[in-house]
Amino acid sequence: MPIAYKIDPTLGLLYYMALGYCPIAKLTETERIAFYDPERLPNMKIIINTMNAEFDLSTKDLHEFIQFNQPLHKNHWALEQTAVLTRNRFAEGLSDTIHFLAGDLPIKLKIFHTLADAAQWLDLADHIERIEEIQAELKAELE
């Protein structure tokens, strides 16, 4: 399986990790499974770790991501802070594109190159050791 997730309700954190080639359809499927996980709560902070993953993204995929979030926003589900970890130095452009395509939909997505920076932005810096444990658990599950 190229992607897995773990929820830590005490931190209010949903952590996804992808490894190797991960089709966007698999990411979307995993996101929907996590959305209905009994531990999933509103207003969780999200980390999507793609440091060791490859995706093929299209404009259609970006529109589908936005369309998935539109009804959530309309139903007063606060769109959650989402930190994407990547080695790709061009990913900021992807973030800018998503924000542009989203229009007035308040997407809270930011690209990071280190877990420490992502944790800081998510106000979880005090819990970095626990987040690193989650990361190690997911990596072991995927290998």
N, C-alpha and C positions, 0 to 999 in steps of 0.2 A: 504494500500500500504506500503510495507516494506522499500521503498527507495524513496527519493525525492531530487531535486536539486534546486539551485537558482544561478542565474548569476548576479553579480554586475559589470556592464561594467566600472563604474568609478574606481573600484579597480583592474579591470582586473582579477576578481576572479570567479571561478566556484566551488561551494561548494555542495558536495553530503553528504547526511546523511542517514544512514540505521538504522533501529530499529527492534529488534527482529530477527527472522529467515529470512534471505534474500537469496533466491536461486541465484546462480551465474548468471543464465540466466536472472534474473530480473535486476541485476546490469549491465550486458552487454546491455540489452535492454534500460535501462535508460541512459547509456553512449551514445548510438547511437542517442537517442532522443535529448539529450543535445548537441551532436555534430552538429546537424542541426538546433538548436534553432537560431532564427535570432539575438539574442543578443550575441551569441557565436562568439568570435574573436580568431584569431591565437595568440599564445604566452600567453594565460591566465595562471594564477597560479591556481592550483587545490588542494582542500582539500577534502579528502574522510574520513568522520567521521564514524568509525565503533565501537565507544566506547560502544554502547549498542546493538550491532548486532552480529549475528552468521552466519558464512558461511561454506559451505562444499567446499573446494578447492581441485582440483586434478591437476596433472601435465598437463593434457590436457587443463584445464582452463588457466594455466599459459602460455602454448604455444599459445592459442587463443588470450590472451592479447598481446603477443609479435607480433603475426601475424597481429593483428589490427593496430599496430603501424608501422610495416615495410613499407607499401605503403605510409603512411603519411611522413615518413622520406625520402623515395625515391622521393617524390614529393615536397621536400624542405619545408615541414611543420615542424618547429622546435618542437621537442618533449618537452612537458611542464613539469615544476617542479610540482611534485605531492607529497603532504604530506598526509600520511595515519595516522589517529588517531586511536589508539587501546589501549585496556587495556592488550592485550595479550603480555606478555613479550617474547614470542618465535617468534614474528612476524619479528624480524630482520632477522631471518633465511629465512623467506619467501622473504624478500627484496633481500637478498644475492642470493637466488635461481633464482629470476627473472633476476637479473643482470648477473648471470652466463649463463642462458639459452639465454639471449638476445645477447650474443656474442659482436660484435662491434656496435650493435644498441645502441645509446646513451640514454638509459632510465634514467630519472631524478626522481627517486622514493626514498622516505625516510620515515621511520617509526618514529612516535612520540607518546608520551604518554600524552602530554599536548598541548592545543591549542596555548598557548604562545610560546612554542618552535617551533611549526609548522609555526606560523606567522613570527617568527624571521627568520627562514630558507628561507621563501618565500619573505623576505624583506617587510613584511606587518605589522610589529610590531607596527608602528604608527597608524594603523587602527584596532587595536584589539577590540575596543568597537563596531565598525560597524560589524566586523566579529562575535562577540558574539551575536549581534542583529540578524544576518542572521541565526546563529545556533539556536537561540530561535524560530525564525519564522518556520524553518524547523521542529524542534521538535514538535511545536504546530500542524503543518500540519499532522505529522505522528501519533500523539497520538489520 
